[in-house]
């Protein structure tokens, strides 16, 4: 069997993120942060999973399912029921959140993080 291409892996991670979002909506847990706490994980780890940035191990998947009050089978069923339209809608939601938080793909101000600006700050007396 041939190994998956990066684009295939990315599609799987996004499908899982979409399924996880659907499972979260159906649960009594109302935030990613609370899900992380219930699953015994760092909020940043759950956040990266929720946007499709991380591969998820089996043990992590089981912990997330348990935290949501689901069996692994139930979470897998949600994953397999995700449609292309669901993924597109979730991707649009994520894009809208990024734009709302000011994280659009625009470059940073060149002066704010320049090396010369950092050196000048170090030289200033406290």
C-alpha positions in Angstrom: 0.0 0.0 0.0 1.3 3.4 -1.0 1.8 6.1 1.7 -0.6 9.0 1.7 0.3 12.2 0.0 0.5 15.4 2.1 -2.7 16.7 0.5 -4.5 13.5 1.5 -3.3 13.8 5.1 -4.4 17.4 5.2 -7.8 16.5 3.9 -8.1 13.8 6.6 -7.1 16.2 9.4 -9.6 18.8 8.1 -12.4 16.2 8.0 -11.5 15.2 11.6 -11.5 18.8 12.7 -15.0 19.3 11.1 -16.3 16.1 12.8 -14.8 17.2 16.1 -16.6 20.6 15.7 -19.9 18.8 15.0 -19.4 16.5 18.1 -18.6 19.5 20.3 -21.8 21.2 19.1 -23.8 18.1 20.1 -22.2 17.8 23.5 -22.7 19.6 26.8 -19.2 21.0 26.5 -19.4 24.6 25.2 -15.8 25.4 24.3 -12.5 24.0 23.0 -10.9 25.0 26.2 -13.3 23.0 28.3 -12.9 20.1 26.0 -9.2 20.2 26.5 -9.6 20.2 30.3 -12.0 17.3 30.2 -9.7 15.3 27.9 -6.6 16.1 30.0 -4.9 18.0 27.2 -3.4 21.5 26.7 -5.9 23.9 25.2 -3.3 24.8 22.4 -3.2 21.1 21.5 -7.0 20.9 21.1 -7.0 24.2 19.2 -4.4 22.9 16.7 -6.5 19.7 16.2 -9.7 21.8 15.8 -8.3 23.6 12.8 -6.7 20.6 11.2 -3.1 21.3 11.9 -2.2 18.1 13.8 -2.3 14.4 13.2 -4.2 12.8 16.0 -3.1 9.6 17.7 -5.5 6.8 18.6 -5.1 7.5 22.3 -5.8 11.2 21.8 -8.9 10.4 19.7 -10.2 8.1 22.4 -9.5 10.7 25.1 -11.4 13.3 23.1 -14.3 11.0 22.5 -14.5 10.1 26.2 -14.4 13.8 27.1 -17.3 14.4 24.7 -19.3 11.5 26.3 -18.9 9.5 23.1 -17.4 6.1 22.3 -14.6 5.9 19.8 -17.1 4.3 17.4 -19.5 7.2 17.8 -16.8 9.7 17.0 -15.7 7.6 14.0 -19.3 7.6 12.8 -19.5 11.4 13.0 -16.2 11.5 11.1 -17.6 9.2 8.3 -20.8 11.2 8.0 -19.0 14.5 7.4 -19.8 15.7 3.8 -17.7 17.9 1.5 -20.2 20.7 2.1 -19.7 20.3 5.9 -16.0 20.7 5.4 -16.4 23.7 3.1 -18.7 25.4 5.7 -16.3 24.7 8.5 -13.4 26.0 6.5 -15.4 29.2 5.8 -16.1 29.5 9.5 -12.4 29.2 10.3 -11.5 31.8 7.7 -14.1 34.2 9.1 -12.8 33.7 12.6 -9.2 34.4 11.4 -10.3 37.6 9.7 -12.3 38.7 12.7 -9.3 38.2 15.0 -7.1 40.2 12.6 -5.2 37.1 11.5 -5.7 37.5 7.8 -2.7 36.7 5.6 -1.4 40.3 5.5 2.3 40.8 6.4 3.3 42.3 9.7 4.3 45.9 10.0 7.9 46.0 8.9 9.1 48.3 11.7 7.3 46.6 14.6 9.5 43.5 14.6 12.6 44.7 12.8 16.0 43.9 14.3 17.0 47.5 14.6 13.9 48.3 16.6 14.7 45.5 19.1 18.2 46.7 19.5 17.0 50.3 20.1 14.7 49.0 22.9 17.6 47.1 24.6 19.7 50.3 24.7 17.1 52.4 26.4 17.7 52.8 30.2 15.1 51.3 32.5 
